[in-house]
Amino acid sequence: MERITVLSDGSRGIAYEHIIELFNEWMEEEQEECIRGEEQNQKMGSRSTWGRSRYCIVDYMDASQSVSASNAIRAFLPQLPLLVITDFQSLIRRQHVQQITGNGLIKMMLWNPSEPHQLYLDIQKWLYSTLQDQEKAMPSAMSIQKYTRRGHSH
């Protein structure tokens, strides 16, 4: 599996090569930050692995296809972070995202066909906001962290 995998029906016509390039650049920068801060992190007893993770972008117009594709990949990689693309016409909402198995991060982003470049800018803003917060080392805005019931009493 590539570091960035796109599962899509292609109906939105999003230029993922630019988004994949953005993710790869961000991963390299994040990894450099981790290497620079590795000594400090070891002293604190924590170590960021976010920048070395793999990612999957899920882009289906139909909500059930998005959930199915997400669950299929999460069956093999339950902690894989997912970026789910939605728009005003599709019915992909938070309740669909909650049906996705695994315990990795899930992020939803809005695609607007009248402003196609905005998705790229939103992803860029999301990714690079994480470089400012190395302690948490994960995108913060509107992220949904799913937890398994093992070891948790929720």
Helices and strands as residue ranges (DSSP letters): E 4-8, H 16-44, G 50-52, E 55-59, H 63-76, E 82-86, H 94-97, E 105-110, H 116-129, G 130-132, E 143-145
